[in-house]
Amino acid sequence: MAERKHIGHIGIVLFPDVEELDAVGPWEVLAAWTKFFPDDGYTISCLSSSGGLVQCAKGLALHAHHSFADAPKLDVLIYPGGQGTRPQLQNQDVLDWVRRQRAEVPLMASVCTGSLVYAAAGLLSHRPATTHWASLEMLAELDPTIVVRPDERFVDDGDIITAAGVSAGIDMALHLVARLASPERAREVRRYIQYDPVPPG
């Protein structure tokens, strides 16, 4: 009898005033991957503190599949950014939850100012990281030991990946597909979503 393949779960955190593309960009990449290539062994869902509808920064409402309490055991957690991260930097309940995830989740990722929450929770101490260009100074202020990488689209430091602002989450998610499956798979997903940006000029 064939051994049942491990199913890895990827969770994207939602919270009030999350930046829409920070969450939906990685969702599009990773949901396309998990839907069309289920044999790769991963699933994806969104989670929030209490589950249900979450109002985003620009008015879009997203529905979290799970609350923190009933979410499946995660292999990857993605923390988006947005104005909603600012009050979280002083919220000990949020920071304690993030620290608990760090102890349990093998791979933590952030998009945009989600890395500020990781920094405030102490996850990025003495590590390279990035964030939205307008928040690079704040990242350094939250933890002066962080090696800030201002010019990188994303920074992969093994068990923590931080992405720069907003659309950089798409690049980071494609990198995740390459890490968890293969570079060829990432190319297939990239072609499917027709993501081939040309810098403005």
N, C-alpha and C positions, 0 to 999 in steps of 0.2 A: 504494500500500500504506500502510495506516494506521501511524503511528508507535507503537511499543510504549510504553505508559505506564510511567513510572518507578514501581517498587514501593519504598515506604518501609518500613523495618523499625523497630519499636519494641521495645526490650529492657527487661525488668524484672530487676534484680539480686536474686539470692537468696543468703543466707549464713546460717550457724548462728545461731539465736536471732533471726532476723528476725521482726518483729511480723506476725502473719498478715494482718490487714486492711490493713496498709500496702501489702502486695504484691497481695493478692487483690481489694481494692476497685478499684484502678486496672485490674487484669486484667479484672474483670467488665465494666467500662465499655468498655475498649478492645477486648476480645475480642468483645463484642457488636457493636461498631461494625464491626470488620474482617470479622467473619463475615457479617453481614447486608448490609453495604454494600461488597463487595469492589471495586467500581468506583472507590471513593474512593482506592484505590491503596496501602493500608497492610497490613502483617502484624505480628503480635506474637508474641514468645516470651520465655521466661525463661532467664537464664544465671547460672551460678555459677562459682566458681573452677575446679572440676574437673568440673562437670556432675553429673547424677544426683540422688539424693535429698538433700534438705536438711531438717534438723530445725528447726522453727520455735520461737518463744518459748513457746508454750502447748501444744506437743506435736504439732501437725499436721506431717506430712511432705509436702513439695512436691517435685516432680521438675523439675529444670531441663532444658530442651530442649538446651542447649548449654553447653559449657565456655567460659571466656574465650577460649581458643585457637581454637575452631572456630565461634564465634558469627558470624553474618552482619554485614556492615558496617551500622552503626546510623545511623538518622536522628534517633532520640530514645532517650535512656537515662533510666530511672527508678530512683532509688536509694531503697529503703524504709528505715525505721528499726527500732527495737527495741533490746533490751539488747545484741544482737550488735554494735551499732555501737561500743560503748565500747572494746573492745580494738583496734578498727580505727583509732582516733584516734592510736595510737602505732605502728601497723604500717606501716612505710615501703613495703613491697611493695604493700599495698592503696592507700596514698596515691599512689604512683607510677603505679599502674594507673589511678586516677581522673584523674590529671593527663594521662595519655596519651589517655584518652577525651575530655577537654576539648579537646584539640588536634584530634581527629578527628570528634567527634559534634556536629552543628549545634545540637541542643537537649538540654540536660541538665535533668532535673527530680528533685526529691527529695520524700519524704513523711516527716513527723515528724522523728525524729533522723537521718535520712539527710543532712539539711543540716549536721549536725555534722561528718560525714565530708568533705563538700564544703568546709566552713570550714577543717578541719585540713589539707586539701590546697591551701588558698590560693585556691579558686575564687570565694569570696564577698567578697574584699577590696574595700572601698569600695562595696559593693552592698547594696540592701535585701533582707532575707530574713526568714524565719520558721521556726519549728519547734514541737514540742510545748510546751505552756505550761510544763511542769515543767522544760524544758531551755533556756528563753530566756536565762537568766543564763549558762549554759555556752556558748551560741552567742556571746554577747558577749565572754566571756572568751577563747575560742579565737582570736578576731580582733576587737579593739576597733574596727576601722574599719567593721565591718558595721553597717548601719543596720537595727536590729532592729525588726520590725513585729509587735508582740505581739497586735494585735487583728484581724489579717487572716487569712482562711481559707486563702488562698494569695497569693503575691507573684510576679507575672510581670515579670521584668526583662529581657525580650527573649529572650536565648539561655539563660537559666537561670530555672527556675521552682521555688520552694520552697513546700511545703504545710505547714500546721500538723499537729496530731497525728492519727494513726490514720484516722478516717473522713474527714478533710479530703482524703485522697488521691482519694476519689470525686469531690469537687468539682473538684479539680485536673485529673483525667482528663477530666471533661466539658468543662472549659475547653480542654483539649488538642484534643478533637474539634472544638470551635467554631473553634479556631485553624487546625487542619490541614484541616478540611472546611468547616463553616459552622455558625452558631448554630442554624439549623434542624435540621441533622443531630444536633447535641448535644441538642436538644429531643426528637428522635425516640428517641435512645438512652436518654435519661433516662426517657421514658415507658415504653419497653420494660422497663427494670429497675425501674420503678415506684418511683423515688427522689424522694420529695417530703417531706422531713423537717419535722416541726413541733416547734419547741423545747419541751422539757418545761416544764410550768407548774402 
